[in-house]
Amino acid sequence: MAKKSRSRTSLPPEVTESVLHMGEHIRIARKRRKWTLDAMASRMFVTRKTLSRLENGDPGVSLAVLTSALWVLGFENDLHEIAHPEKDKVGIYRERQRLPKRVRTFKTKHDLDF
C-alpha cells in the first residue's frame, strides 16, 4: 500500500485536475501506439499497477515514473519546457524590479590615461 502523504490530499483542485488530465493524455498516447498496460509498464521497468495509478491521475506516483512514461512515449523533449525560467512571468517581473534605476560608471586611473 502506498504511503499516505499530506501533499496528496492538500493539492489545489486545479492541480488535481491537471494531474488527472496528464494521466489521461498518457493513457491515450499508450492506446494510440496499441500498447497494453503490461507492455508499456515493462518498457518503463515498473509494475502494471504503478502505470495504472499514473494513468488514473494518482498524485502519489513518483516523478521518476512520470518521466519514464514520457521518455517511453517519446515526449522527453517536453520535459525541458516544464518550469522553464523564460516562462516565469512573476520571476521576470521581480527581477526587473531589482534592477537599478541608474547605472554609474566609475573612472579609474587607466580611464584617464591618454
Legacy VTK file of the C-alpha trace (Angstrom):
# vtk DataFile Version 3.0
C-alpha trace
ASCII
DATASET POLYDATA
POINTS 114 float
0.000 0.000 0.000
1.219 3.494 -0.830
2.459 5.723 1.950
-0.045 8.396 2.999
1.094 11.943 2.432
-0.499 15.286 3.189
0.599 16.547 -0.221
-1.821 14.154 -1.910
-4.869 15.416 -0.072
-3.929 19.082 0.063
-3.427 19.723 -3.636
-5.460 22.608 -5.058
-8.354 21.429 -7.250
-6.727 22.901 -10.366
-3.567 20.886 -9.783
-5.521 17.707 -9.074
-7.401 18.221 -12.333
-4.139 18.791 -14.241
-2.687 15.559 -12.855
-5.829 13.705 -13.944
-5.591 15.172 -17.452
-1.912 14.285 -17.713
-2.734 10.693 -16.795
-5.478 10.633 -19.420
-3.069 12.005 -22.023
-0.544 9.281 -21.216
-3.285 6.648 -21.498
-4.388 7.999 -24.890
-0.784 8.043 -26.170
-0.301 4.440 -24.998
-3.502 3.289 -26.681
-2.641 5.091 -29.931
0.524 3.027 -30.012
-1.606 -0.079 -29.356
0.400 -0.982 -26.266
-1.153 -2.855 -23.377
-0.581 -1.726 -19.809
1.776 -4.660 -19.350
3.785 -3.846 -22.495
4.323 -0.200 -21.587
4.980 -0.968 -17.928
7.708 -3.421 -18.903
9.333 -0.772 -21.121
9.260 1.611 -18.141
10.550 -1.052 -15.703
7.554 -0.545 -13.403
4.593 -2.694 -12.463
1.288 -2.630 -14.280
-0.329 -1.259 -11.126
2.104 1.693 -10.999
1.392 2.616 -14.613
-2.321 2.291 -13.953
-2.005 4.662 -10.987
-0.182 7.169 -13.222
-2.875 6.962 -15.893
-5.585 7.382 -13.252
-4.000 10.620 -12.049
-2.687 9.467 -8.683
-0.524 12.371 -7.432
1.497 9.961 -5.296
3.208 8.408 -8.316
6.868 9.398 -8.352
8.387 11.910 -10.690
10.688 9.148 -11.955
7.679 7.111 -13.100
6.184 10.117 -14.887
9.431 10.977 -16.657
9.947 7.345 -17.586
6.487 7.217 -19.180
7.165 10.415 -21.119
10.501 9.027 -22.293
8.994 5.719 -23.422
6.299 7.624 -25.345
8.862 9.938 -26.946
7.859 13.103 -25.067
11.168 13.614 -23.261
11.788 16.927 -25.040
8.613 18.319 -23.460
10.256 17.961 -20.053
12.569 20.850 -20.916
9.586 23.195 -21.124
8.271 22.468 -17.630
9.016 25.383 -15.279
11.324 26.967 -17.866
12.855 30.203 -16.495
11.909 32.150 -19.625
8.236 31.392 -18.961
8.387 32.548 -15.331
6.432 35.812 -15.631
6.431 36.534 -11.902
10.150 35.826 -11.568
10.996 38.023 -14.555
8.845 40.853 -13.189
10.533 40.662 -9.771
13.972 40.525 -11.355
13.229 43.684 -13.330
12.075 45.419 -10.153
15.503 44.792 -8.612
17.382 46.407 -11.484
18.929 49.772 -10.593
17.244 52.911 -11.895
20.597 54.436 -12.848
23.909 52.894 -13.745
27.064 54.826 -12.915
30.483 54.235 -14.302
33.487 54.647 -12.066
36.576 56.244 -13.532
39.906 54.668 -12.768
43.407 55.936 -13.455
43.517 53.873 -16.631
40.364 55.545 -17.993
42.055 58.972 -17.739
45.293 57.909 -19.398
45.554 59.221 -22.979
LINES 1 115
114 0 1 2 3 4 5 6 7 8 9 10 11 12 13 14 15 16 17 18 19 20 21 22 23 24 25 26 27 28 29 30 31 32 33 34 35 36 37 38 39 40 41 42 43 44 45 46 47 48 49 50 51 52 53 54 55 56 57 58 59 60 61 62 63 64 65 66 67 68 69 70 71 72 73 74 75 76 77 78 79 80 81 82 83 84 85 86 87 88 89 90 91 92 93 94 95 96 97 98 99 100 101 102 103 104 105 106 107 108 109 110 111 112 113
